């Protein structure tokens, strides 16, 4: 099990470097000390470094099975990945006040449209669903550690963004949040997000489908493991 040490170190480092700078007081102090540009550059470098350590540790970790991820769990993972890719693509192609850099000076007041009515954090939810899908389908210790680490960062990171937005733009954020929800589809089911699907351009759905098919077909070359 000593081969898991690298993965454990990578997981802890990834958690610290992504979550600690997201704490409002820490973030404000670092920006005041370094400046906005230097802070973003430093955070990007540290985040990439910690991600590299996490991936390296995962590659070095032995296979320790925890459950059988084949059969129904694998089919469930395929379905979850469809949602994960859709959320990620829709989130990346839609102007989003929760994304990095959206709170720059002079930025327009946030408005919930399209996928943002379904959830205020489509990319983060795409990452969280990706993590759950891979943990279920792989069923081993290393993937569980990797998936749980990424899930925690995405979940806690999105919650920290909510806290910061409520503090920095209380009125406009309140209006934005009233027409959306943190949990996917909660505002839709509550009737607060009417027209959400109609506001999503058809080409965004097409891009999401193409990306999903490409990931499915190219998984052997991307991750070194065939899906079928």
C-alpha positions in Angstrom: 0.0 0.0 0.0 3.0 2.3 0.1 2.4 2.9 -3.6 -0.7 4.8 -2.6 1.4 7.5 -0.8 1.9 9.4 -4.0 -1.8 9.5 -4.7 -2.6 10.5 -1.1 -0.1 13.4 -1.3 -1.5 14.5 -4.6 -5.0 14.4 -3.3 -4.2 16.5 -0.2 -2.2 18.9 -2.2 -5.0 19.2 -4.8 -7.5 19.9 -2.0 -5.4 22.5 -0.3 -4.3 24.4 -3.4 -7.9 24.6 -4.7 -9.9 25.2 -1.6 -7.8 27.4 0.6 -7.4 30.2 -2.0 -11.2 30.1 -2.4 -11.9 31.1 1.2 -13.0 34.8 0.9 -10.7 36.1 3.5 -7.7 34.3 2.1 -8.5 35.3 -1.5 -8.9 39.0 -0.5 -5.6 39.0 1.3 -3.8 37.3 -1.6 -5.2 39.7 -4.2 -4.4 42.7 -2.0 -0.9 41.5 -1.5 -0.1 40.3 -5.1 -2.6 42.1 -7.3 -5.4 40.5 -9.3 -3.3 39.5 -12.3 -0.4 38.0 -10.3 -2.9 36.2 -8.0 -4.7 34.5 -11.0 -1.4 33.6 -12.6 0.1 32.1 -9.4 -3.1 30.2 -8.7 -3.2 28.8 -12.2 0.4 27.6 -11.9 -0.1 26.0 -8.5 -3.4 24.4 -9.6 -1.8 22.8 -12.6 1.1 21.6 -10.5 -1.1 20.0 -8.0 -3.2 18.4 -10.7 -0.1 17.0 -12.2 0.9 15.5 -8.9 -2.6 14.0 -8.5 -2.5 12.4 -11.9 1.0 11.1 -11.4 0.0 9.6 -8.1 -3.0 8.0 -9.7 -0.9 6.5 -12.4 1.5 5.0 -9.8 -1.2 3.6 -7.6 -1.9 -0.2 -7.6 -5.3 -1.7 -8.6 -7.1 -2.5 -5.4 -10.7 -3.7 -6.2 -13.5 -2.6 -3.9 -16.6 -3.7 -5.9 -17.6 -5.0 -9.4 -18.1 -1.9 -11.6 -19.4 -3.9 -14.6 -22.9 -4.6 -15.6 -25.6 -2.2 -14.3 -23.1 0.2 -12.7 -21.2 0.6 -16.0 -24.4 1.4 -17.9 -25.4 3.9 -15.1 -21.9 5.5 -15.5 -22.4 5.8 -19.3 -25.7 7.6 -18.6 -24.2 9.9 -16.0 -21.4 10.8 -18.3 -24.0 12.0 -20.9 -25.2 14.5 -18.2 -21.6 15.3 -17.2 -20.6 16.2 -20.7 -23.8 18.1 -21.4 -23.4 20.2 -18.3 -19.7 20.9 -19.0 -20.2 21.9 -22.6 -23.3 24.0 -22.0 -21.5 25.7 -19.1 -18.4 26.4 -21.1 -20.3 27.9 -24.0 -22.6 30.1 -22.0 -21.6 33.4 -20.4 -21.6 32.5 -16.7 -21.1 34.9 -13.7 -19.8 32.0 -11.6 -16.8 31.3 -13.9 -13.3 32.7 -13.2 -12.9 36.3 -14.3 -16.6 37.0 -14.5 -16.4 39.3 -11.5 -14.0 41.7 -13.1 -14.6 45.4 -12.8 -17.3 46.6 -15.1 -18.8 43.1 -15.7 -22.5 43.2 -16.4 -25.0 42.2 -13.8 -25.6 38.4 -13.9 -28.6 37.0 -15.7 -29.9 33.5 -15.6 -30.5 32.2 -19.1 -30.4 28.7 -20.6 -28.5 26.2 -18.7 -27.9 28.7 -15.9 -31.6 28.3 -15.0 -31.1 24.6 -14.6 -28.1 25.1 -12.4 -25.9 28.1 -11.5 -22.8 25.8 -11.8 -23.1 23.6 -14.9 -19.4 23.1 -15.3 -18.9 22.2 -11.6 -21.8 19.8 -11.7 -20.4 18.2 -14.9 -17.1 17.6 -13.0 -18.9 16.2 -10.0 -21.0 13.8 -12.1 -17.9 12.8 -14.0 -16.2 11.9 -10.7 -19.2 9.8 -9.5 -19.5 8.0 -12.9 -15.9 7.0 -12.9 -15.9 5.8 -9.3 -19.0 3.6 -9.9 -17.6 2.1 -13.1 -14.1 1.4 -11.9 -14.8 0.2 -8.4 -11.2 0.4 -7.2 -9.5 2.3 -4.4 -7.3 4.6 -6.5 -10.2 5.8 -8.7 -12.3 6.3 -5.6 -9.7 8.5 -4.0 -9.2 10.4 -7.2 -13.0 10.8 -7.8 -13.8 11.8 -4.2 -11.0 14.4 -4.2 -12.2 16.0 -7.5 -15.9 15.8 -6.3 -15.0 17.6 -3.0 -13.1 20.4 -4.8 -15.9 21.0 -7.3 -18.6 20.9 -4.6 -16.8 23.0 -2.0 -15.5 25.3 -4.7 -18.9 26.1 -6.1 -20.2 26.7 -2.6 -17.4 29.1 -1.9 -18.2 31.0 -5.1 -21.8 31.3 -3.9 -20.6 32.8 -0.6 -18.3 35.3 -2.4 -21.0 36.3 -4.9 -23.6 37.0 -2.2 -21.1 39.2 -0.4 -19.7 41.1 -3.4 -23.0 41.6 -5.4 -25.8 41.0 -3.0 -28.7 42.6 -5.0 -27.8 41.3 -8.5 -26.9 37.9 -7.1 -30.2 37.6 -5.3 -32.0 38.3 -8.5 -29.8 35.9 -10.4 -30.3 33.1 -7.8 -34.0 33.6 -7.7 -34.3 32.4 -11.3 -32.0 29.5 -10.9 -30.9 26.8 -8.4 -27.7 25.3 -7.1 -29.1 21.7 -7.4 -29.7 20.9 -11.1 -33.3 21.1 -12.2 -34.6 22.2 -8.8 -35.6 25.6 -10.1 -37.1 24.0 -13.2 -39.3 21.7 -11.1 -40.3 24.6 -8.8 -41.5 26.6 -11.8 -38.9 29.4 -11.3 -36.9 28.7 -14.4 -39.4 28.8 -17.2 -38.0 28.6 -20.8 -34.7 27.2 -19.7 -34.4 24.5 -22.4 -35.8 26.8 -25.1 -33.0 29.3 -24.4 -30.3 26.7 -25.1 -29.2 26.9 -28.7 -29.4 23.7 -30.7 -25.7 23.8 -31.6 -24.7 23.6 -28.0 -26.6 20.3 -27.7 -24.9 19.1 -30.9 -21.5 20.0 -29.6 -22.2 18.1 -26.3 -23.3 15.0 -28.2 -20.2 15.1 -30.5 -17.9 15.5 -27.4 -19.7 12.5 -25.7 -19.3 10.3 -28.7 -15.7 11.3 -29.2 -14.9 10.6 -25.5 -16.7 7.2 -25.7 -14.9 6.2 -29.0 -11.5 7.5 -28.0 -11.5 6.4 -24.4 -8.8 3.8 -25.1 -6.4 6.5 -26.4 -7.4 9.2 -23.8 -7.3 7.0 -20.7 -5.6 3.8 -21.9 -8.7 1.8 -21.1 -11.4 0.7 -23.6 -15.0 1.1 -22.6 -16.3 -2.0 -24.4 
